[in-house]
Amino acid sequence: MSGDIDLALLLGAAVVLIAVAAVRISTRFGFPSLLIYLGIGLLIGEDGLGIRFDDAELTRVLGFCALIVIIAEGGLTARVSTLRPVLGLAALLSTAGVAVSIVTVGVVVHLLLGLDWQLALLYGAVLSSTDAAAVFATLRRLRLPPRLVATLEAESGMNDAPVVIVVVLLSTSGFGAHPWWYELLIIGYELVAGAAIGYAVGVSGRWLLRHAALPSAGLYPIAAVALTVLAYAAGAVAHASGFLAVYVAGVLLGNARLPHRAAILGFADGLAWTAQIGLFVLLGLLASPDRLPGAIDEALVAGLALVLLARPLSVLVSALPYTLLRPLRGRIRLGWREQTFLSWAGLRGAVPIVLATIPLSGSVPGAGRLFDVVFVLVVIFTLVQGSTLAPLARRLGVVAGAEPTELSVETAPLDRMGADLLTLAIPPGSRLRGVHVDELRLPVGASVTLVVRDGSGFVPAPDTRLRSGDSLLVVATAEVREVAERRLRAVSRRGRLARWFNEYGADGGAPDAPSRG
């Protein structure tokens, strides 16, 4: 018995270490790491090392647990300041866009593959959820406009909830027993109730973590993640959308002034990586390599319907209010270039494969074939789309200017001082080059405290001229942090004359806080 456990630990540790090394490879070459993890699962499976695993129910349960952690991390790291302007578009993509995608794929596979309507719509539902991890593994070296990135992140965090509901409904034997409007009411209730439960857990959890005075800093990350799991469980018990509850609770907790916030985000990030690695390896282990070649033809039909018809139509329908309604036009730029990129960037990752285990565990007729088709589709189209996203972004001209993209990534709160520590790098071509420190006109409460140049650091004077390659350390109080970020981005676009171009760094024109000079 002890020998079996030791062998399992040895194999598990080796898989995790190989998976961690694969992240380095995927980051360097822009290759989606999920494919490496799936490959590891196939290699240790029945046709590789001989490990036989065919428990679809266990895979579904563990997959849902992994998705809870992944969605929670997405909510915790989402910034409200970037999420707010694109929230409407992301919500449309996650509801109306999902509906368009389900119907379009369902009609195509029904007509071309001869599937009955319930199974055809099940194909469409399973394939309608996007995966942010698959998208951004290939875009880490690109500078995309912040709102385009926020749209893709928010959509991937929100569309899991309605898709899970639809897949569960389509996987039940009683589907179609009720009128269509009854099913819509059920979906509407689950989404609204899930959002409300997530909001309640997020607000109360935020207050508790601020006033709990826990004896160890390591308890705060555990408590924060446990609160997001509580949101899911409360939603599930209330027959609401637990996944939407997780995301909403995560956003509220992640944007609060919590003690040891950096430790919370780091812990959630590590858990999310662990969940992704375990999930992808498990899904690869569940697949049967000898059956996958026979699913290629159907995967190509469903994939082409998804990529060439369903996804562009869902983006077009969701973007209509932002192109036709005058009050919405200025909120986010949605020309044909941005819509084309959003259409191509809707990668599918682990979520569709996990969703395919729902009908598989319920013994729905045709579910085994569905799982194989989805598995093959994810592999093929992640390779194709993932390798072409970067060139397409440059070709469409949606790559942002040389902005300090590290600005919101390398942020660490100074809890006791009520301040944030921001770091940014000045890449070649940035309009920050040549600007004096005092010409940044940061709001009162924000200051450049350190400049690292050619490996040496120094405290800048007001007349210090910034250069390409400089790294800056900016300290800002919590109240002016977002204004300081927007001001730095405005100067990076327009240079020292940002104010002459009515670029204050705020969304509406005028600054949100007083500035120096």
VEXFI-202844 format. One record per residue (C-alpha): residue in one letter; residue number from 1; z, y, x. Coordinates in steps of 0.5 Angstrom, whole numbers. Example, Ala and Ser with C-alpha at 12.3 -4.5 7.8 and 13.67 -1.06 7.14 Angstrom:
<votis>
VOTI   code   pos       Z       Y       X
VOTI      a     1      16      -9      25
VOTI      s     2      14      -2      27
</votis>
This chain:
<votis>
VOTI   code   pos       Z       Y       X
VOTI      m     1       0       0       0
VOTI      s     2       2       5       6
VOTI      g     3      -4       3       9
VOTI      d     4      -9       5       3
VOTI      i     5      -5      12       3
VOTI      d     6      -6      13      10
VOTI      l     7     -13      11      10
VOTI      a     8     -14      16       4
VOTI      l     9     -11      22       7
VOTI      l    10     -15      21      13
VOTI      l    11     -21      21       9
VOTI      g    12     -19      27       5
VOTI      a    13     -17      31      11
VOTI      a    14     -24      29      14
VOTI      v    15     -28      31       8
VOTI      v    16     -24      38       8
VOTI      l    17     -25      40      15
VOTI      i    18     -32      38      14
VOTI      a    19     -33      42       8
VOTI      v    20     -29      48      12
VOTI      a    21     -34      48      17
VOTI      a    22     -40      48      12
VOTI      v    23     -38      54      10
VOTI      r    24     -39      57      17
VOTI      i    25     -46      54      17
VOTI      s    26     -48      57      10
VOTI      t    27     -45      64      11
VOTI      r    28     -50      64      18
VOTI      f    29     -56      61      15
VOTI      g    30     -55      64       7
VOTI      f    31     -55      56       5
VOTI      p    32     -51      55      -1
VOTI      s    33     -45      51       1
VOTI      l    34     -44      47      -6
VOTI      l    35     -50      43      -4
VOTI      i    36     -47      41       3
VOTI      y    37     -41      39      -2
VOTI      l    38     -45      35      -7
VOTI      g    39     -48      32      -1
VOTI      i    40     -41      30       2
VOTI      g    41     -40      27      -5
VOTI      l    42     -46      23      -5
VOTI      l    43     -45      20       2
VOTI      i    44     -38      17       1
VOTI      g    45     -40      15      -6
VOTI      e    46     -43       8      -7
VOTI      d    47     -49       8      -4
VOTI      g    48     -46      11       2
VOTI      l    49     -39       9       5
VOTI      g    50     -39       5      -1
VOTI      i    51     -33       8      -5
VOTI      r    52     -35       7     -13
VOTI      f    53     -33      12     -18
VOTI      d    54     -35      13     -25
VOTI      d    55     -29      16     -29
VOTI      a    56     -33      21     -33
VOTI      e    57     -26      23     -37
VOTI      l    58     -22      24     -30
VOTI      t    59     -28      28     -27
VOTI      r    60     -28      33     -34
VOTI      v    61     -21      34     -33
VOTI      l    62     -20      35     -26
VOTI      g    63     -27      39     -27
VOTI      f    64     -23      44     -32
VOTI      c    65     -17      44     -27
VOTI      a    66     -22      47     -22
VOTI      l    67     -25      52     -26
VOTI      i    68     -19      55     -28
VOTI      v    69     -17      56     -21
VOTI      i    70     -24      59     -19
VOTI      i    71     -24      63     -26
VOTI      a    72     -17      66     -24
VOTI      e    73     -19      68     -17
VOTI      g    74     -25      71     -20
VOTI      g    75     -21      75     -25
VOTI      l    76     -16      77     -19
VOTI      t    77     -21      80     -14
VOTI      a    78     -25      84     -20
VOTI      r    79     -24      91     -19
VOTI      v    80     -23      95     -26
VOTI      s    81     -27     101     -23
VOTI      t    82     -33      97     -22
VOTI      l    83     -32      92     -28
VOTI      r    84     -32      98     -33
VOTI      p    85     -39     101     -33
VOTI      v    86     -42      94     -33
VOTI      l    87     -37      91     -38
VOTI      g    88     -42      92     -44
VOTI      l    89     -48      89     -40
VOTI      a    90     -44      83     -38
VOTI      a    91     -41      82     -45
VOTI      l    92     -48      82     -48
VOTI      l    93     -51      77     -42
VOTI      s    94     -45      72     -44
VOTI      t    95     -46      72     -51
VOTI      a    96     -53      74     -54
VOTI      g    97     -56      72     -47
VOTI      v    98     -53      65     -47
VOTI      a    99     -55      64     -55
VOTI      v   100     -62      66     -53
VOTI      s   101     -62      61     -47
VOTI      i   102     -59      56     -51
VOTI      v   103     -65      56     -56
VOTI      t   104     -70      57     -51
VOTI      v   105     -69      51     -47
VOTI      g   106     -67      47     -53
VOTI      v   107     -74      49     -56
VOTI      v   108     -78      47     -50
VOTI      v   109     -75      41     -48
VOTI      h   110     -75      39     -56
VOTI      l   111     -82      40     -56
VOTI      l   112     -84      37     -49
VOTI      l   113     -79      32     -48
VOTI      g   114     -79      29     -55
VOTI      l   115     -71      30     -55
VOTI      d   116     -68      31     -62
VOTI      w   117     -65      38     -64
VOTI      q   118     -58      36     -62
VOTI      l   119     -59      33     -55
VOTI      a   120     -64      39     -54
VOTI      l   121     -59      44     -55
VOTI      l   122     -54      41     -51
VOTI      y   123     -59      41     -45
VOTI      g   124     -60      49     -47
VOTI      a   125     -52      50     -47
VOTI      v   126     -50      46     -41
VOTI      l   127     -55      50     -37
VOTI      s   128     -54      57     -40
VOTI      s   129     -48      58     -35
VOTI      t   130     -49      62     -29
VOTI      d   131     -45      61     -22
VOTI      a   132     -42      67     -18
VOTI      a   133     -41      62     -12
VOTI      a   134     -48      60     -12
VOTI      v   135     -51      67     -12
VOTI      f   136     -46      70      -7
VOTI      a   137     -46      65      -2
VOTI      t   138     -54      67       0
VOTI      l   139     -52      74      -1
VOTI      r   140     -47      76       4
VOTI      r   141     -51      79       9
VOTI      l   142     -55      83       4
VOTI      r   143     -52      90       1
VOTI      l   144     -53      90      -6
VOTI      p   145     -52      96     -11
VOTI      p   146     -44      95     -13
VOTI      r   147     -46      95     -20
VOTI      l   148     -51      90     -20
VOTI      v   149     -46      86     -16
VOTI      a   150     -41      87     -21
VOTI      t   151     -46      85     -27
VOTI      l   152     -47      78     -24
VOTI      e   153     -39      77     -22
VOTI      a   154     -37      79     -29
VOTI      e   155     -43      75     -33
VOTI      s   156     -41      69     -29
VOTI      g   157     -33      70     -30
VOTI      m   158     -34      71     -38
VOTI      n   159     -40      67     -40
VOTI      d   160     -36      60     -38
VOTI      a   161     -32      61     -44
VOTI      p   162     -37      61     -50
VOTI      v   163     -41      56     -47
VOTI      v   164     -36      51     -46
VOTI      i   165     -34      52     -54
VOTI      v   166     -42      51     -56
VOTI      v   167     -42      45     -51
VOTI      v   168     -36      42     -54
VOTI      l   169     -39      43     -61
VOTI      l   170     -45      40     -60
VOTI      s   171     -42      34     -57
VOTI      t   172     -38      32     -63
VOTI      s   173     -41      27     -68
VOTI      g   174     -39      32     -74
VOTI      f   175     -44      38     -71
VOTI      g   176     -48      40     -77
VOTI      a   177     -43      38     -82
VOTI      h   178     -41      46     -83
VOTI      p   179     -46      52     -84
VOTI      w   180     -48      56     -78
VOTI      w   181     -44      62     -80
VOTI      y   182     -38      57     -80
VOTI      e   183     -40      55     -73
VOTI      l   184     -41      62     -71
VOTI      l   185     -34      64     -74
VOTI      i   186     -31      59     -70
VOTI      i   187     -34      61     -64
VOTI      g   188     -32      69     -65
VOTI      y   189     -25      67     -67
VOTI      e   190     -24      63     -60
VOTI      l   191     -27      69     -56
VOTI      v   192     -23      74     -59
VOTI      a   193     -16      70     -59
VOTI      g   194     -17      68     -52
VOTI      a   195     -18      75     -50
VOTI      a   196     -12      77     -54
VOTI      i   197      -8      72     -51
VOTI      g   198     -10      73     -44
VOTI      y   199      -9      81     -45
VOTI      a   200      -2      79     -47
VOTI      v   201       0      74     -41
VOTI      g   202      -3      79     -36
VOTI      v   203       1      85     -39
VOTI      s   204       7      81     -39
VOTI      g   205       6      78     -33
VOTI      r   206       5      84     -29
VOTI      w   207      11      87     -32
VOTI      l   208      15      81     -30
VOTI      l   209      12      81     -23
VOTI      r   210      14      88     -22
VOTI      h   211      21      87     -24
VOTI      a   212      23      80     -22
VOTI      a   213      25      81     -15
VOTI      l   214      24      74     -13
VOTI      p   215      28      72      -6
VOTI      s   216      22      70      -2
VOTI      a   217      15      73      -2
VOTI      g   218      12      66      -2
VOTI      l   219      14      66      -9
VOTI      y   220      10      72     -12
VOTI      p   221       3      68     -11
VOTI      i   222       5      62     -14
VOTI      a   223       8      66     -20
VOTI      a   224       1      70     -21
VOTI      v   225      -3      64     -21
VOTI      a   226       2      60     -25
VOTI      l   227       1      66     -30
VOTI      t   228      -7      65     -30
VOTI      v   229      -6      57     -32
VOTI      l   230      -1      59     -37
VOTI      a   231      -6      64     -40
VOTI      y   232     -11      58     -41
VOTI      a   233      -6      53     -44
VOTI      a   234      -3      58     -49
VOTI      g   235     -11      59     -51
VOTI      a   236     -12      52     -51
VOTI      v   237      -6      51     -56
VOTI      a   238      -8      56     -60
VOTI      h   239     -15      53     -61
VOTI      a   240     -18      59     -57
VOTI      s   241     -22      60     -51
VOTI      g   242     -17      58     -45
VOTI      f   243     -23      60     -40
VOTI      l   244     -23      67     -43
VOTI      a   245     -16      68     -43
VOTI      v   246     -15      66     -35
VOTI      y   247     -21      71     -33
VOTI      v   248     -17      77     -38
VOTI      a   249     -10      75     -35
VOTI      g   250     -13      75     -28
VOTI      v   251     -17      82     -28
VOTI      l   252     -10      85     -31
VOTI      l   253      -6      82     -26
VOTI      g   254     -11      83     -20
VOTI      n   255     -11      91     -21
VOTI      a   256      -4      92     -22
VOTI      r   257       1      95     -17
VOTI      l   258       4      88     -16
VOTI      p   259       9      86     -10
VOTI      h   260       6      83      -4
VOTI      r   261      -1      83      -7
VOTI      a   262      -5      82      -1
VOTI      a   263      -1      75      -1
VOTI      i   264      -3      74      -8
VOTI      l   265     -10      75      -7
VOTI      g   266     -10      71       0
VOTI      f   267      -7      65      -4
VOTI      a   268     -12      65     -10
VOTI      d   269     -18      65      -5
VOTI      g   270     -15      59      -1
VOTI      l   271     -14      55      -8
VOTI      a   272     -21      57     -10
VOTI      w   273     -24      55      -4
VOTI      t   274     -20      48      -5
VOTI      a   275     -22      47     -12
VOTI      q   276     -29      49     -10
VOTI      i   277     -29      43      -5
VOTI      g   278     -26      38      -9
VOTI      l   279     -30      39     -15
VOTI      f   280     -37      39     -12
VOTI      v   281     -35      33      -8
VOTI      l   282     -32      29     -14
VOTI      l   283     -39      31     -18
VOTI      g   284     -43      28     -12
VOTI      l   285     -38      22     -12
VOTI      l   286     -39      21     -20
VOTI      a   287     -47      21     -19
VOTI      s   288     -51      15     -18
VOTI      p   289     -56      16     -12
VOTI      d   290     -61      11     -15
VOTI      r   291     -62      14     -22
VOTI      l   292     -63      21     -19
VOTI      p   293     -70      20     -17
VOTI      g   294     -72      18     -24
VOTI      a   295     -69      25     -27
VOTI      i   296     -74      29     -23
VOTI      d   297     -79      30     -28
VOTI      e   298     -75      32     -34
VOTI      a   299     -71      37     -29
VOTI      l   300     -77      40     -27
VOTI      v   301     -79      41     -34
VOTI      a   302     -72      44     -36
VOTI      g   303     -71      48     -30
VOTI      l   304     -78      52     -31
VOTI      a   305     -76      53     -38
VOTI      l   306     -69      56     -36
VOTI      v   307     -72      60     -30
VOTI      l   308     -79      62     -32
VOTI      l   309     -77      63     -40
VOTI      a   310     -70      63     -42
VOTI      r   311     -66      67     -36
VOTI      p   312     -72      73     -37
VOTI      l   313     -71      73     -44
VOTI      s   314     -64      73     -44
VOTI      v   315     -64      79     -39
VOTI      l   316     -69      83     -43
VOTI      v   317     -65      82     -50
VOTI      s   318     -59      84     -46
VOTI      a   319     -62      90     -43
VOTI      l   320     -65      93     -49
VOTI      p   321     -59      97     -51
VOTI      y   322     -59     100     -44
VOTI      t   323     -67     102     -44
VOTI      l   324     -67     104     -52
VOTI      l   325     -61     108     -53
VOTI      r   326     -60     114     -50
VOTI      p   327     -53     115     -49
VOTI      l   328     -53     108     -45
VOTI      r   329     -59     110     -41
VOTI      g   330     -54     113     -35
VOTI      r   331     -49     108     -35
VOTI      i   332     -53     103     -31
VOTI      r   333     -60     103     -28
VOTI      l   334     -64      97     -31
VOTI      g   335     -71      98     -29
VOTI      w   336     -76      92     -29
VOTI      r   337     -74      91     -21
VOTI      e   338     -66      90     -23
VOTI      q   339     -68      86     -29
VOTI      t   340     -72      82     -25
VOTI      f   341     -67      81     -20
VOTI      l   342     -62      79     -25
VOTI      s   343     -67      74     -28
VOTI      w   344     -68      71     -21
VOTI      a   345     -60      71     -19
VOTI      g   346     -58      67     -25
VOTI      l   347     -56      61     -20
VOTI      r   348     -53      55     -23
VOTI      g   349     -48      51     -19
VOTI      a   350     -42      47     -21
VOTI      v   351     -41      49     -28
VOTI      p   352     -47      46     -31
VOTI      i   353     -45      39     -28
VOTI      v   354     -38      40     -30
VOTI      l   355     -40      41     -37
VOTI      a   356     -45      35     -37
VOTI      t   357     -39      31     -36
VOTI      i   358     -36      33     -43
VOTI      p   359     -42      29     -47
VOTI      l   360     -41      24     -42
VOTI      s   361     -34      23     -43
VOTI      g   362     -35      23     -51
VOTI      s   363     -41      17     -50
VOTI      v   364     -46      22     -53
VOTI      p   365     -52      18     -54
VOTI      g   366     -57      21     -48
VOTI      a   367     -51      24     -44
VOTI      g   368     -52      20     -38
VOTI      r   369     -59      22     -37
VOTI      l   370     -57      29     -39
VOTI      f   371     -52      29     -33
VOTI      d   372     -57      26     -28
VOTI      v   373     -62      32     -30
VOTI      v   374     -57      37     -29
VOTI      f   375     -55      34     -22
VOTI      v   376     -62      34     -20
VOTI      l   377     -64      41     -23
VOTI      v   378     -58      44     -20
VOTI      v   379     -60      42     -13
VOTI      i   380     -67      43     -13
VOTI      f   381     -67      50     -16
VOTI      t   382     -61      52     -12
VOTI      l   383     -65      51      -6
VOTI      v   384     -71      54      -9
VOTI      q   385     -68      61     -11
VOTI      g   386     -62      61      -6
VOTI      s   387     -67      61      -1
VOTI      t   388     -72      67      -4
VOTI      l   389     -66      71      -7
VOTI      a   390     -65      75       0
VOTI      p   391     -73      76       1
VOTI      l   392     -74      78      -7
VOTI      a   393     -68      83      -7
VOTI      r   394     -72      87      -1
VOTI      r   395     -78      86      -4
VOTI      l   396     -76      89     -10
VOTI      g   397     -72      95      -7
VOTI      v   398     -66      93     -10
VOTI      v   399     -62      93      -3
VOTI      a   400     -57      99      -3
VOTI      g   401     -57     104       3
VOTI      a   402     -53     103       9
VOTI      e   403     -47     104       5
VOTI      p   404     -40     101       8
VOTI      t   405     -40      95       4
VOTI      e   406     -33      93       7
VOTI      l   407     -30      98       4
VOTI      s   408     -27      94      -2
VOTI      v   409     -27      88       1
VOTI      e   410     -22      89       7
VOTI      t   411     -16      93       3
VOTI      a   412      -9      91       4
VOTI      p   413      -3      95       0
VOTI      l   414       3      98       3
VOTI      d   415       8      96      -2
VOTI      r   416      14     100       0
VOTI      m   417      10     106       1
VOTI      g   418       5     106      -5
VOTI      a   419      -1     107      -1
VOTI      d   420      -7     103       1
VOTI      l   421     -10     101       7
VOTI      l   422     -18     102       7
VOTI      t   423     -23     100      13
VOTI      l   424     -30     101      13
VOTI      a   425     -35     100      18
VOTI      i   426     -41     105      19
VOTI      p   427     -48     101      19
VOTI      p   428     -54     104      22
VOTI      g   429     -58     109      18
VOTI      s   430     -51     111      14
VOTI      r   431     -51     118      12
VOTI      l   432     -44     118      15
VOTI      r   433     -47     118      22
VOTI      g   434     -46     125      24
VOTI      v   435     -41     128      19
VOTI      h   436     -34     131      22
VOTI      v   437     -28     128      19
VOTI      d   438     -26     134      15
VOTI      e   439     -33     134      12
VOTI      l   440     -31     128       8
VOTI      r   441     -27     132       4
VOTI      l   442     -22     127       2
VOTI      p   443     -18     128      -4
VOTI      v   444     -10     130      -2
VOTI      g   445      -7     124      -1
VOTI      a   446     -12     120       3
VOTI      s   447     -13     121      11
VOTI      v   448     -17     118      16
VOTI      t   449     -12     115      21
VOTI      l   450     -16     111      26
VOTI      v   451     -23     111      29
VOTI      v   452     -25     105      33
VOTI      r   453     -31     106      37
VOTI      d   454     -34     101      43
VOTI      g   455     -28      97      42
VOTI      s   456     -23     103      43
VOTI      g   457     -19     106      38
VOTI      f   458     -16     113      37
VOTI      v   459     -13     118      32
VOTI      p   460     -19     123      30
VOTI      a   461     -19     130      30
VOTI      p   462     -21     134      24
VOTI      d   463     -28     136      28
VOTI      t   464     -29     129      30
VOTI      r   465     -36     127      29
VOTI      l   466     -37     120      26
VOTI      r   467     -42     115      30
VOTI      s   468     -46     109      28
VOTI      g   469     -42     103      29
VOTI      d   470     -35     106      28
VOTI      s   471     -30     103      24
VOTI      l   472     -25     107      20
VOTI      l   473     -18     106      18
VOTI      v   474     -16     110      12
VOTI      v   475     -10     111       9
VOTI      a   476     -10     113       1
VOTI      t   477      -4     113      -4
VOTI      a   478      -5     109     -10
VOTI      e   479      -7     115     -15
VOTI      v   480     -13     117     -11
VOTI      r   481     -15     111      -8
VOTI      e   482     -21     110     -12
VOTI      v   483     -23     117     -12
VOTI      a   484     -23     117      -4
VOTI      e   485     -27     110      -5
VOTI      r   486     -32     114      -9
VOTI      r   487     -32     120      -5
VOTI      l   488     -34     116       2
VOTI      r   489     -39     112      -2
VOTI      a   490     -42     119      -4
VOTI      v   491     -42     122       3
VOTI      s   492     -45     115       5
VOTI      r   493     -51     117       1
VOTI      r   494     -52     124       1
VOTI      g   495     -48     126       8
VOTI      r   496     -44     132       9
VOTI      l   497     -49     136       3
VOTI      a   498     -46     131      -2
VOTI      r   499     -43     136      -6
VOTI      w   500     -50     140      -7
VOTI      f   501     -53     134     -10
VOTI      n   502     -47     134     -15
VOTI      e   503     -45     128     -12
VOTI      y   504     -37     128     -12
VOTI      g   505     -36     121     -12
VOTI      a   506     -34     121     -19
VOTI      d   507     -38     117     -24
VOTI      g   508     -39     124     -29
VOTI      g   509     -40     129     -23
VOTI      a   510     -33     133     -22
VOTI      p   511     -28     130     -18
VOTI      d   512     -22     126     -21
VOTI      a   513     -17     129     -16
VOTI      p   514     -16     135     -11
VOTI      s   515     -20     135      -5
VOTI      r   516     -19     139       2
VOTI      g   517     -23     145       3
</votis>
